[in-house]
Amino acid sequence: MRAVFVDSSWRREALRTNLWLVPTIEVIGAVVLFAVTRTLDEAAYRSRVALPPWVINGTADAARQILATLAAAVITVVGVVFSIIIVALTLTSTQFGPRMLRTFIRDRGAQLTLGTFVATFVYAILTLVTIGPGAHGDFVPHISITTTIGLVVVDLAVLIYFIEHITQMIQLPQVIAGIAADLSQAIDAQTAGCDPIAACDPTAGRIDDASAITAWLPDRMRERGGYVAAPASGYLQLVRHRELVRIAARFDAVIQVHYRPGHFLTQGQRLATVWPATAAGQVARTLAHAHITGPYRTLAQDVAFAVDQLVEIAIRALSPAVNDTFTALTCIDWLGDSLTKIAGRWQPNLVHRDAHGEVRLITAPVTYDRLVQRAFEKIRQASRGMPAVMIRQLQVLTQIMQNTTTPAQRQVLLEQAAMIQRANLDSNPEPADREDVQRRYDQLLALNSHLTAGRAKR
């Protein structure tokens, strides 16, 4: 639960990924609504207000029968809705991989549907127990009973929505597009020079080259830094850069974090190096408040995780047990879309400064090269003997190359294309298939020559 209180954005994400928060809020709302309608019913019972003509009237026995029937029906539908959610989660785990479960658990449509039915059940039960003898005869909460019937009508509309929503949610193109949208948001946040967890820091400087850091801090780097060990095992989920900068400034130190969100840490493993070494002990005691580890990866600061999710769906689709080439092609298309956005503007902060301009934090962000490799290598390895997948990968590489700005970026794409071409020659026995892949590869090489020549003219 420590993660819940660390940061407002992290808190929102943590609270969203569950099936209890929204139903709890709706149940509280039902209790408040019952308190209001019960007050009105009390006033009507004491003849202080007149009931509108549309309010349902009847005896206490009839009211009990209506409410008991509605409550039983609603709780039955709750069981059906819960079963549908469990089936969807099981299907997700089997078809898309267990890491997709969090995507479905955080779906607001399922949470709202479950919460609406539970809240209606609670309201009906509260109304039922208020029926009984009173000073002026049997007390029958006519307004509350009418409200219960209205809530049941709303439940029917929600049930229809839920059935349509769940059928859309479990479709592979919809799942893939949703993951791609999460990836796009993470890319936009990091390419804007902002931490997705913290707001943009106008005082944060940028040094994009590790060699520049070494040149900027020669005196400190000559010293032997002290190291800070990871306090617990698990995936690094969150690094609060502002908190680390504040800690380093407090002790007049420089902190270098050797791992980024998404890396697995072993307890006792070196997590960070601190200069001067004498400040390492003090930094270690406060560092636990600046990062989060857990049993799974999250999208909060881990752009590569979304890439890995799309790749996982693709390689599952290419497995002999599934053999769904078109799903793999869809994943490649969305990976290409995301990497096209990255090309030319992927400059995550390597260092962070304090308010006085002093470098206080050195991080280890994921590089452009690594993102490209993660997006293509596993799919290439799983697609041997599949010319359609090879062709689509080469098309996407060509698309990405059109948006590159440096020869180094194009070189990474050329290396991936060369490996695809070698796999084509080794695994495709049909000459016509090899020629199709070869043509796409030649187009990529021609584009690279054109871009290189254009850059040379400038």
VODO-221353 format. One line per field, with one value per residue (C-alpha): residue in three letters; z, y, x; residue number from 1. Coordinates in steps of 0.02 Angstrom, whole numbers, plus 50000, padded with zeros to 5 digits. Each point is the difference from the previous one (the first is absolute). Layout:
# VODO-221353
pase c(ALA / ...)
zz c(Z / ...)
yy c(Y / ...)
xx c(X / ...)
palo c(NUM / ...)
//
This chain:
# VODO-221353
pase c(MET / ARG / ALA / VAL / PHE / VAL / ASP / SER / SER / TRP / ARG / ARG / GLU / ALA / LEU / ARG / THR / ASN / LEU / TRP / LEU / VAL / PRO / THR / ILE / GLU / VAL / ILE / GLY / ALA / VAL / VAL / LEU / PHE / ALA / VAL / THR / ARG / THR / LEU / ASP / GLU / ALA / ALA / TYR / ARG / SER / ARG / VAL / ALA / LEU / PRO / PRO / TRP / VAL / ILE / ASN / GLY / THR / ALA / ASP / ALA / ALA / ARG / GLN / ILE / LEU / ALA / THR / LEU / ALA / ALA / ALA / VAL / ILE / THR / VAL / VAL / GLY / VAL / VAL / PHE / SER / ILE / ILE / ILE / VAL / ALA / LEU / THR / LEU / THR / SER / THR / GLN / PHE / GLY / PRO / ARG / MET / LEU / ARG / THR / PHE / ILE / ARG / ASP / ARG / GLY / ALA / GLN / LEU / THR / LEU / GLY / THR / PHE / VAL / ALA / THR / PHE / VAL / TYR / ALA / ILE / LEU / THR / LEU / VAL / THR / ILE / GLY / PRO / GLY / ALA / HIS / GLY / ASP / PHE / VAL / PRO / HIS / ILE / SER / ILE / THR / THR / THR / ILE / GLY / LEU / VAL / VAL / VAL / ASP / LEU / ALA / VAL / LEU / ILE / TYR / PHE / ILE / GLU / HIS / ILE / THR / GLN / MET / ILE / GLN / LEU / PRO / GLN / VAL / ILE / ALA / GLY / ILE / ALA / ALA / ASP / LEU / SER / GLN / ALA / ILE / ASP / ALA / GLN / THR / ALA / GLY / CYS / ASP / PRO / ILE / ALA / ALA / CYS / ASP / PRO / THR / ALA / GLY / ARG / ILE / ASP / ASP / ALA / SER / ALA / ILE / THR / ALA / TRP / LEU / PRO / ASP / ARG / MET / ARG / GLU / ARG / GLY / GLY / TYR / VAL / ALA / ALA / PRO / ALA / SER / GLY / TYR / LEU / GLN / LEU / VAL / ARG / HIS / ARG / GLU / LEU / VAL / ARG / ILE / ALA / ALA / ARG / PHE / ASP / ALA / VAL / ILE / GLN / VAL / HIS / TYR / ARG / PRO / GLY / HIS / PHE / LEU / THR / GLN / GLY / GLN / ARG / LEU / ALA / THR / VAL / TRP / PRO / ALA / THR / ALA / ALA / GLY / GLN / VAL / ALA / ARG / THR / LEU / ALA / HIS / ALA / HIS / ILE / THR / GLY / PRO / TYR / ARG / THR / LEU / ALA / GLN / ASP / VAL / ALA / PHE / ALA / VAL / ASP / GLN / LEU / VAL / GLU / ILE / ALA / ILE / ARG / ALA / LEU / SER / PRO / ALA / VAL / ASN / ASP / THR / PHE / THR / ALA / LEU / THR / CYS / ILE / ASP / TRP / LEU / GLY / ASP / SER / LEU / THR / LYS / ILE / ALA / GLY / ARG / TRP / GLN / PRO / ASN / LEU / VAL / HIS / ARG / ASP / ALA / HIS / GLY / GLU / VAL / ARG / LEU / ILE / THR / ALA / PRO / VAL / THR / TYR / ASP / ARG / LEU / VAL / GLN / ARG / ALA / PHE / GLU / LYS / ILE / ARG / GLN / ALA / SER / ARG / GLY / MET / PRO / ALA / VAL / MET / ILE / ARG / GLN / LEU / GLN / VAL / LEU / THR / GLN / ILE / MET / GLN / ASN / THR / THR / THR / PRO / ALA / GLN / ARG / GLN / VAL / LEU / LEU / GLU / GLN / ALA / ALA / MET / ILE / GLN / ARG / ALA / ASN / LEU / ASP / SER / ASN / PRO / GLU / PRO / ALA / ASP / ARG / GLU / ASP / VAL / GLN / ARG / ARG / TYR / ASP / GLN / LEU / LEU / ALA / LEU / ASN / SER / HIS / LEU / THR / ALA / GLY / ARG / ALA / LYS / ARG)
zz c(50000 / 50010 / 49814 / 50022 / 50098 / 49901 / 49862 / 49944 / 49824 / 50066 / 50125 / 49861 / 49900 / 50150 / 50051 / 49822 / 49979 / 50111 / 50004 / 50171 / 49995 / 49879 / 50075 / 50174 / 49943 / 49920 / 50157 / 50103 / 49876 / 50019 / 50189 / 49984 / 49877 / 50120 / 50141 / 49892 / 49943 / 50176 / 50067 / 49868 / 50041 / 50185 / 49958 / 49891 / 50135 / 50124 / 49871 / 49989 / 49811 / 49869 / 49890 / 49813 / 49896 / 49914 / 50164 / 50020 / 50141 / 50084 / 50160 / 50105 / 49943 / 49817 / 50026 / 50083 / 49857 / 49868 / 50085 / 50038 / 49820 / 49931 / 50121 / 49955 / 49814 / 50015 / 50102 / 49873 / 49860 / 50104 / 49999 / 49812 / 49973 / 50112 / 49905 / 49835 / 50068 / 50060 / 49830 / 49914 / 50114 / 49969 / 49813 / 50012 / 50097 / 49877 / 49837 / 50035 / 50144 / 50189 / 49991 / 49911 / 50154 / 50075 / 49842 / 50022 / 50188 / 49982 / 49874 / 50064 / 49910 / 50096 / 50165 / 49975 / 49951 / 50151 / 50115 / 49931 / 50035 / 50173 / 50046 / 49944 / 50105 / 50153 / 49974 / 49982 / 50159 / 50099 / 49939 / 50042 / 50182 / 50033 / 49969 / 50165 / 50123 / 50054 / 50102 / 49855 / 49931 / 49896 / 49935 / 49813 / 49915 / 49839 / 49929 / 50036 / 49917 / 49846 / 49997 / 50011 / 49846 / 49911 / 50045 / 49932 / 49835 / 49998 / 50036 / 49846 / 49892 / 50082 / 49968 / 49815 / 49994 / 50091 / 49879 / 49852 / 50088 / 50048 / 49823 / 49935 / 50137 / 49967 / 49814 / 49958 / 49894 / 50142 / 50127 / 49890 / 49964 / 50187 / 50041 / 49857 / 50070 / 50170 / 49914 / 49903 / 50160 / 50085 / 49847 / 49994 / 50184 / 49989 / 49833 / 50073 / 50126 / 50143 / 50125 / 49976 / 50189 / 50045 / 49916 / 49884 / 50098 / 49919 / 50094 / 49936 / 49883 / 49870 / 49955 / 49870 / 49985 / 50136 / 49947 / 50034 / 50178 / 50026 / 49934 / 50108 / 50161 / 49985 / 50179 / 50074 / 49881 / 50054 / 50174 / 50045 / 50020 / 50133 / 49947 / 50057 / 50000 / 49946 / 50159 / 49922 / 49850 / 49861 / 49843 / 50011 / 49967 / 50041 / 50025 / 50074 / 49918 / 50093 / 50166 / 49953 / 49947 / 50166 / 50096 / 49904 / 50025 / 50187 / 50019 / 49862 / 49904 / 49826 / 49981 / 49852 / 49984 / 49904 / 49957 / 49922 / 50029 / 49928 / 50061 / 50129 / 50161 / 50121 / 50182 / 50041 / 49818 / 49963 / 49960 / 49996 / 50022 / 50104 / 49994 / 50121 / 50077 / 50174 / 49954 / 49945 / 50171 / 50023 / 49823 / 50023 / 50151 / 49899 / 49829 / 50041 / 49990 / 49822 / 49910 / 49995 / 49966 / 49973 / 49929 / 49827 / 49874 / 49970 / 49862 / 50115 / 49948 / 49905 / 49814 / 49954 / 50094 / 49874 / 49859 / 50083 / 50017 / 49814 / 49961 / 50116 / 49910 / 49833 / 50045 / 50078 / 49839 / 49901 / 50107 / 49916 / 50125 / 49947 / 49825 / 49986 / 49880 / 49983 / 50186 / 49990 / 49853 / 50101 / 50143 / 49879 / 49929 / 50172 / 50049 / 49843 / 50042 / 50173 / 49939 / 49863 / 50137 / 50094 / 49852 / 50000 / 50171 / 50124 / 50125 / 50177 / 50140 / 50042 / 50141 / 50116 / 50083 / 50159 / 50008 / 49996 / 49840 / 50084 / 49929 / 50138 / 49915 / 49859 / 49934 / 49880 / 49876 / 49864 / 49838 / 49824 / 49945 / 50136 / 49961 / 49817 / 50046 / 50121 / 49869 / 49861 / 50061 / 50085 / 49861 / 49871 / 50094 / 50008 / 49816 / 49913 / 49845 / 50000 / 49857 / 50036 / 50172 / 49933 / 49866 / 50125 / 50115 / 49856 / 49952 / 50178 / 50007 / 49840 / 50076 / 50156 / 49900 / 49910 / 50168 / 50064 / 50021 / 50028 / 49914 / 50165 / 50005 / 49821 / 50037 / 50135 / 49875 / 49868 / 50122 / 50034 / 49815 / 49962 / 50130 / 49924 / 49828 / 50061 / 50082 / 49836 / 49901 / 50130 / 50035 / 49844 / 49876 / 49867 / 49881 / 49968 / 50187 / 50019 / 49856 / 50079 / 50162 / 49902 / 49910 / 50165 / 50065 / 49844 / 50022 / 50177 / 49939 / 49862 / 50126 / 50111 / 49853 / 49954 / 50178 / 50016 / 49836 / 50049 / 50164 / 49912 / 49883 / 50149)
yy c(50000 / 50115 / 50032 / 50070 / 50150 / 50042 / 50111 / 50060 / 49931 / 49835 / 49996 / 50022 / 49859 / 49885 / 50032 / 49979 / 49826 / 49907 / 49943 / 50070 / 50189 / 50049 / 49877 / 50067 / 50180 / 49950 / 49908 / 50155 / 50100 / 49876 / 50019 / 50190 / 49987 / 49885 / 50125 / 50135 / 49893 / 49931 / 50178 / 50039 / 49840 / 50045 / 50171 / 49922 / 49872 / 50141 / 50094 / 50143 / 49984 / 49926 / 49858 / 50036 / 49898 / 49902 / 49924 / 49817 / 49962 / 49835 / 49901 / 49952 / 49818 / 50050 / 50116 / 49861 / 49882 / 50127 / 50046 / 49820 / 49950 / 50146 / 49973 / 49815 / 50039 / 50134 / 49892 / 49860 / 50118 / 50055 / 49819 / 49993 / 50162 / 49939 / 49835 / 50093 / 50103 / 49843 / 49917 / 50156 / 50000 / 49815 / 50026 / 50146 / 49901 / 49855 / 50095 / 50161 / 49951 / 50023 / 50175 / 50060 / 49966 / 50171 / 50083 / 49914 / 50022 / 50188 / 50011 / 50128 / 49920 / 49837 / 50091 / 50113 / 49855 / 49896 / 50150 / 50050 / 49829 / 49985 / 50175 / 49959 / 49842 / 50095 / 50133 / 49869 / 49910 / 50163 / 50043 / 49826 / 50004 / 50167 / 49928 / 49968 / 50056 / 50182 / 50122 / 50034 / 49822 / 49903 / 50107 / 49972 / 50103 / 50033 / 50123 / 49880 / 49856 / 50106 / 50049 / 49817 / 49960 / 50148 / 49934 / 49829 / 50080 / 50088 / 49832 / 49926 / 50138 / 49975 / 49813 / 50028 / 50122 / 49876 / 49858 / 50111 / 50071 / 49832 / 49933 / 50149 / 49993 / 49820 / 50027 / 49991 / 50158 / 50097 / 49929 / 50039 / 50177 / 50030 / 49946 / 50107 / 50150 / 49974 / 49989 / 50160 / 50094 / 49941 / 50052 / 50172 / 50027 / 49951 / 50085 / 50160 / 49996 / 49965 / 49862 / 49909 / 49991 / 50177 / 50163 / 50083 / 50079 / 50165 / 49996 / 49827 / 50006 / 49872 / 49915 / 49868 / 49918 / 49894 / 50061 / 50179 / 49950 / 49926 / 50160 / 50109 / 49906 / 49953 / 50039 / 49900 / 49855 / 49981 / 49958 / 49830 / 50018 / 49915 / 49880 / 49982 / 49825 / 49957 / 49975 / 49871 / 49886 / 50036 / 50101 / 50182 / 50083 / 50182 / 50123 / 50169 / 50108 / 50158 / 49911 / 49932 / 50174 / 50070 / 49863 / 50029 / 50188 / 49978 / 49903 / 50095 / 49837 / 49928 / 49841 / 49883 / 49875 / 49848 / 49929 / 50067 / 49953 / 49827 / 49925 / 49862 / 50036 / 49871 / 50046 / 50060 / 50037 / 50168 / 50118 / 50165 / 50078 / 50157 / 50131 / 50037 / 49828 / 50072 / 50050 / 49825 / 49946 / 50154 / 49985 / 49815 / 50036 / 50119 / 49918 / 49875 / 50142 / 50045 / 49836 / 49857 / 49815 / 49871 / 49828 / 50065 / 50135 / 50151 / 50130 / 50149 / 50031 / 49839 / 50036 / 49835 / 49905 / 50053 / 49949 / 49831 / 49978 / 50025 / 49886 / 49866 / 50000 / 49989 / 49852 / 49908 / 50025 / 49932 / 49844 / 49835 / 49976 / 50162 / 50038 / 50169 / 50099 / 50146 / 50038 / 50007 / 50120 / 50112 / 50005 / 50044 / 50143 / 50076 / 49975 / 50092 / 50142 / 50021 / 49988 / 50126 / 50123 / 49962 / 50025 / 50174 / 50054 / 49864 / 50096 / 49945 / 50092 / 49919 / 50122 / 50108 / 50161 / 50087 / 50178 / 50071 / 49910 / 49868 / 49824 / 49891 / 49845 / 49889 / 49875 / 49853 / 50030 / 49875 / 50045 / 50015 / 49854 / 49888 / 50042 / 49956 / 49837 / 49950 / 50038 / 49894 / 49866 / 49877 / 50015 / 49969 / 49847 / 49932 / 50036 / 49894 / 49927 / 50130 / 50122 / 50101 / 50047 / 50039 / 50112 / 50094 / 50025 / 50070 / 50116 / 50065 / 50024 / 50102 / 50105 / 50032 / 50044 / 50139 / 50089 / 49974 / 50148 / 49923 / 49867 / 49907 / 49978 / 49936 / 49881 / 49914 / 49976 / 49935 / 49871 / 49935 / 49996 / 49904 / 49868 / 49982 / 49979 / 49865 / 49909 / 50014 / 49919 / 49863 / 49953 / 50033 / 49857 / 50077 / 50116 / 50111 / 50031 / 50041 / 50123 / 50088 / 50026 / 50050 / 50138 / 50075 / 49991 / 50087 / 50138 / 50029 / 50009 / 50121 / 50113 / 49998 / 50048 / 50141 / 50069 / 49987 / 50090 / 50137 / 50026 / 50009 / 50137 / 50104)
xx c(50000 / 50152 / 49984 / 49825 / 50062 / 50157 / 49934 / 49830 / 50019 / 50066 / 49857 / 49872 / 50077 / 50012 / 49820 / 49938 / 50073 / 49876 / 49820 / 49951 / 50023 / 49861 / 49872 / 50042 / 49970 / 49835 / 49944 / 50037 / 49898 / 49857 / 50005 / 49994 / 49855 / 49909 / 50024 / 49919 / 49851 / 49976 / 49987 / 49868 / 49906 / 50000 / 49929 / 49865 / 49958 / 49972 / 49894 / 50124 / 50013 / 49884 / 50059 / 50004 / 49876 / 50140 / 50061 / 49954 / 49876 / 49959 / 49997 / 50150 / 49990 / 49994 / 50149 / 50101 / 49961 / 50050 / 50163 / 50048 / 49969 / 50100 / 50144 / 50009 / 49997 / 50134 / 50119 / 49977 / 50050 / 50150 / 50057 / 49976 / 50098 / 50140 / 50005 / 50012 / 50145 / 50089 / 49974 / 50069 / 50152 / 50029 / 49987 / 50118 / 50130 / 49990 / 49995 / 50094 / 50114 / 49987 / 50074 / 49842 / 49893 / 50036 / 49935 / 49831 / 49991 / 50022 / 49857 / 49874 / 49853 / 50015 / 50028 / 49849 / 49888 / 50047 / 49983 / 49829 / 49924 / 50078 / 49941 / 49822 / 50002 / 50059 / 49866 / 49863 / 50053 / 50008 / 49825 / 49935 / 50057 / 49913 / 49826 / 49912 / 49868 / 49992 / 49900 / 49881 / 49991 / 50125 / 50143 / 50020 / 50138 / 49906 / 50128 / 50144 / 49907 / 49967 / 50184 / 50050 / 49896 / 50080 / 50174 / 49954 / 49951 / 50169 / 50082 / 49919 / 50073 / 50171 / 49990 / 49967 / 50146 / 50112 / 49962 / 50041 / 50154 / 50073 / 49980 / 50097 / 50130 / 50055 / 50027 / 50184 / 50008 / 49919 / 50122 / 50149 / 49939 / 49975 / 50177 / 50066 / 49904 / 50083 / 50168 / 49966 / 49957 / 50160 / 50101 / 49919 / 50037 / 50183 / 50037 / 49928 / 50142 / 49881 / 49988 / 49832 / 49984 / 50052 / 49956 / 50127 / 50142 / 50052 / 50166 / 50048 / 50150 / 50046 / 50163 / 49963 / 50170 / 50080 / 50172 / 49942 / 49957 / 50172 / 50078 / 49888 / 50036 / 50185 / 50045 / 49856 / 50025 / 50181 / 49940 / 49935 / 49814 / 49899 / 49865 / 49821 / 49926 / 49824 / 49896 / 49883 / 49987 / 49877 / 49973 / 50044 / 49832 / 50025 / 50143 / 49955 / 50132 / 49954 / 50014 / 50172 / 50058 / 49938 / 50091 / 50162 / 49990 / 49971 / 50163 / 50094 / 50021 / 49977 / 49897 / 50017 / 49857 / 50059 / 49829 / 49842 / 49819 / 49972 / 50164 / 49996 / 50094 / 50068 / 50008 / 50175 / 50040 / 50083 / 49857 / 50094 / 50171 / 50022 / 50138 / 50076 / 50005 / 49978 / 49821 / 49950 / 49938 / 49892 / 49930 / 49962 / 49889 / 49891 / 50009 / 49863 / 49873 / 50054 / 49971 / 49875 / 50030 / 49864 / 49962 / 49954 / 50044 / 49890 / 49981 / 50027 / 50182 / 50039 / 49977 / 50082 / 49863 / 49867 / 50117 / 50024 / 49812 / 49973 / 50146 / 49931 / 49832 / 50090 / 50112 / 49853 / 49905 / 50148 / 50016 / 49952 / 49859 / 49914 / 50067 / 49913 / 50108 / 49880 / 50005 / 50190 / 49987 / 49884 / 50126 / 50140 / 49895 / 49972 / 50181 / 50048 / 49882 / 50079 / 50179 / 49962 / 49949 / 50160 / 50117 / 50073 / 49936 / 50049 / 50107 / 49955 / 50087 / 50166 / 50036 / 49896 / 50056 / 49949 / 49931 / 50177 / 50047 / 50109 / 49992 / 49930 / 49930 / 50063 / 49873 / 50001 / 49857 / 49958 / 50088 / 49931 / 50108 / 49931 / 49819 / 50026 / 50085 / 49861 / 49868 / 50076 / 50118 / 49882 / 49871 / 50137 / 50058 / 49822 / 49961 / 50130 / 49921 / 49859 / 50032 / 49841 / 50065 / 50173 / 49928 / 49894 / 50150 / 50102 / 49857 / 49990 / 50189 / 49988 / 49861 / 50103 / 50155 / 49906 / 49986 / 50177 / 50117 / 50172 / 50106 / 50012 / 49812 / 49998 / 50142 / 49897 / 49859 / 50120 / 50068 / 49825 / 49960 / 50160 / 49956 / 49826 / 50076 / 50120 / 49855 / 49907 / 50140 / 50023 / 49819 / 49895 / 50020 / 49886 / 50099 / 49849 / 49979 / 50184 / 49989 / 49850 / 50095 / 50156 / 49903 / 49944 / 50177 / 50067 / 49871 / 50063 / 50180 / 49951 / 49913 / 50153 / 50112 / 49880 / 49996 / 50189 / 50027 / 49877 / 50088 / 50169 / 49935 / 49943)
palo c(1 / 2 / 3 / 4 / 5 / 6 / 7 / 8 / 9 / 10 / 11 / 12 / 13 / 14 / 15 / 16 / 17 / 18 / 19 / 20 / 21 / 22 / 23 / 24 / 25 / 26 / 27 / 28 / 29 / 30 / 31 / 32 / 33 / 34 / 35 / 36 / 37 / 38 / 39 / 40 / 41 / 42 / 43 / 44 / 45 / 46 / 47 / 48 / 49 / 50 / 51 / 52 / 53 / 54 / 55 / 56 / 57 / 58 / 59 / 60 / 61 / 62 / 63 / 64 / 65 / 66 / 67 / 68 / 69 / 70 / 71 / 72 / 73 / 74 / 75 / 76 / 77 / 78 / 79 / 80 / 81 / 82 / 83 / 84 / 85 / 86 / 87 / 88 / 89 / 90 / 91 / 92 / 93 / 94 / 95 / 96 / 97 / 98 / 99 / 100 / 101 / 102 / 103 / 104 / 105 / 106 / 107 / 108 / 109 / 110 / 111 / 112 / 113 / 114 / 115 / 116 / 117 / 118 / 119 / 120 / 121 / 122 / 123 / 124 / 125 / 126 / 127 / 128 / 129 / 130 / 131 / 132 / 133 / 134 / 135 / 136 / 137 / 138 / 139 / 140 / 141 / 142 / 143 / 144 / 145 / 146 / 147 / 148 / 149 / 150 / 151 / 152 / 153 / 154 / 155 / 156 / 157 / 158 / 159 / 160 / 161 / 162 / 163 / 164 / 165 / 166 / 167 / 168 / 169 / 170 / 171 / 172 / 173 / 174 / 175 / 176 / 177 / 178 / 179 / 180 / 181 / 182 / 183 / 184 / 185 / 186 / 187 / 188 / 189 / 190 / 191 / 192 / 193 / 194 / 195 / 196 / 197 / 198 / 199 / 200 / 201 / 202 / 203 / 204 / 205 / 206 / 207 / 208 / 209 / 210 / 211 / 212 / 213 / 214 / 215 / 216 / 217 / 218 / 219 / 220 / 221 / 222 / 223 / 224 / 225 / 226 / 227 / 228 / 229 / 230 / 231 / 232 / 233 / 234 / 235 / 236 / 237 / 238 / 239 / 240 / 241 / 242 / 243 / 244 / 245 / 246 / 247 / 248 / 249 / 250 / 251 / 252 / 253 / 254 / 255 / 256 / 257 / 258 / 259 / 260 / 261 / 262 / 263 / 264 / 265 / 266 / 267 / 268 / 269 / 270 / 271 / 272 / 273 / 274 / 275 / 276 / 277 / 278 / 279 / 280 / 281 / 282 / 283 / 284 / 285 / 286 / 287 / 288 / 289 / 290 / 291 / 292 / 293 / 294 / 295 / 296 / 297 / 298 / 299 / 300 / 301 / 302 / 303 / 304 / 305 / 306 / 307 / 308 / 309 / 310 / 311 / 312 / 313 / 314 / 315 / 316 / 317 / 318 / 319 / 320 / 321 / 322 / 323 / 324 / 325 / 326 / 327 / 328 / 329 / 330 / 331 / 332 / 333 / 334 / 335 / 336 / 337 / 338 / 339 / 340 / 341 / 342 / 343 / 344 / 345 / 346 / 347 / 348 / 349 / 350 / 351 / 352 / 353 / 354 / 355 / 356 / 357 / 358 / 359 / 360 / 361 / 362 / 363 / 364 / 365 / 366 / 367 / 368 / 369 / 370 / 371 / 372 / 373 / 374 / 375 / 376 / 377 / 378 / 379 / 380 / 381 / 382 / 383 / 384 / 385 / 386 / 387 / 388 / 389 / 390 / 391 / 392 / 393 / 394 / 395 / 396 / 397 / 398 / 399 / 400 / 401 / 402 / 403 / 404 / 405 / 406 / 407 / 408 / 409 / 410 / 411 / 412 / 413 / 414 / 415 / 416 / 417 / 418 / 419 / 420 / 421 / 422 / 423 / 424 / 425 / 426 / 427 / 428 / 429 / 430 / 431 / 432 / 433 / 434 / 435 / 436 / 437 / 438 / 439 / 440 / 441 / 442 / 443 / 444 / 445 / 446 / 447 / 448 / 449 / 450 / 451 / 452 / 453 / 454 / 455 / 456 / 457 / 458)
//
